[in-house]
Amino acid sequence: MTRIADQDITRRFATRAVHAGHVGDPLSGAVMTPIYQTSTYIQDGLGRHKGFEYARTRNPTREALERNVAALEGGHHGFAFGSGLAALDAVMTLLSAGDHVVSGENVYGGSHRQMTHIWSRLGLSFTFVDGGDTAAVAAAITPATKIVYAETPTNPMMRLCDLAATAAIAQRAGALLVVDNTFATPFFQQPLPLGADIVLHSTTKYLNGHSDMIGGLLVTDRDDVAERLGFIQNSVGAVPGPFDCWLALRGTKTLALRMRQHDASGRRIAEWLTQQPRVRKVYYPGLPSHPQYELACRQMTGFGGMISIELGDVAFARRVVERTRIFALAESLGGVESLIGHPASMTHASVPREMRARMGLTDSLVRLSVGIEDVDDLIADLDQALADD
Ligand SMILES: *Cc1c(COP(=O)(O)O)cnc(C)c1O
């Protein structure tokens, strides 16, 4: 369990991004946190050591990352995992057979798959609702509800969940509000001050930002929850290696800079897409036409680079994703490079067809992760991909 220093939380965001969590290296004074590539630590005598006994339990590089992201989310405790889904697994391990979870229906496909194919089998039950419909969330609560699970904006429909209102519902029910903040990142959205108990990240995405590792992270400001998560992290052991932690830590240093560019280019491209006759619909919380635009402005300080578009025709959607030259056809998101994807057959193939249809995730929906390349090049690329033959 990693508890961060108060000074790390009081500084402004971009300063925290560069410095929070770093511990000076006593050997050389290295400016950057070293990669402590070790499985164990020498002990001075029986029961006498520097606090580090075995690297599943503690690793200095991992702790630097945990403290860094915790500081960015404004929480005191961070826990790193081998993937975003391993972080979700740790959250669900807080529960016991018989417990109930209310989850947004449009969560990441792999999160939905873990809940329905693994945890349902082990005795947890789930009710999936439109997380943007606060009344539906409240109505789904039962005496057995222990977690309310929200993703906002959702992937790929870009629907929002009102975090303050949902936190109040969870609190009344005595349940934890867990928020997947992967899309917005702490630069644009801070769930903990709005009442969330745990923030979840796939660090694979924007936090690392360079598409070169897989990782997950949990942040909480509750000491009781932190103690249980620390126990689970060590007991289950789904921890990341120090090199992946180091890569993620290098990524978060530039998070503020990168997110500003993702946001500026995302807004420009979303706006441009609304003017293209072949694009039926643009899903982006930063557009005034988004049904929850007012909530987006209240809850987020920027909207980032994730955009979904409805093209109305499956063959045309296929042609567009295969025609872009800068936007690469690939799963994942949040890297410096632009990606294009087809959620129905890629990231959300594991979500049942009826459920996809219910939330508007059609076979002609295309998702963009706008990178930090020159925005005019990106627009030209989309323009040629959308053009008639
Ligand atoms: C990718 C992703 C996950 C899962 O993370 P992994 O690192 O791939 O295990 C969870 N939530 C969201 C929103 C994601 O985009």
The ligand as a Tripos MOL2 file, in Angstrom:
@<TRIPOS>MOLECULE
LIG
   15    15     1     0     0
SMALL
NO_CHARGES

@<TRIPOS>ATOM
      1 C1         -8.7190   -0.5160  -21.9790 C.3       1 LIG1
      2 C2         -9.7130   -0.1910  -20.9630 C.ar      1 LIG1
      3 C3         -9.8940   -0.9950  -19.8360 C.ar      1 LIG1
      4 C4         -9.1020   -2.2800  -19.6190 C.3       1 LIG1
      5 O1         -7.7510   -2.0230  -19.4360 O.3       1 LIG1
      6 P1         -6.5710   -3.0340  -19.8720 P.3       1 LIG1
      7 O2         -5.3430   -2.2830  -19.4870 O.co2     1 LIG1
      8 O3         -6.7160   -3.2580  -21.3460 O.co2     1 LIG1
      9 O4         -6.7780   -4.2840  -19.0940 O.co2     1 LIG1
     10 C5        -10.8350   -0.6110  -18.8960 C.ar      1 LIG1
     11 N1        -11.5710    0.5070  -19.0610 N.ar      1 LIG1
     12 C6        -11.4360    1.2870  -20.1430 C.ar      1 LIG1
     13 C7        -12.2920    2.5020  -20.2650 C.3       1 LIG1
     14 C8        -10.5200    0.9750  -21.1300 C.ar      1 LIG1
     15 O5        -10.4090    1.7550  -22.2010 O.3       1 LIG1
@<TRIPOS>BOND
     1     1     2 1
     2     2     3 ar
     3     2    14 ar
     4     3     4 1
     5     3    10 ar
     6     4     5 1
     7     5     6 1
     8     6     7 2
     9     6     8 1
    10     6     9 1
    11    10    11 ar
    12    11    12 ar
    13    12    13 1
    14    12    14 ar
    15    14    15 1
@<TRIPOS>SUBSTRUCTURE
     1 LIG1         1 GROUP 0 **** ****
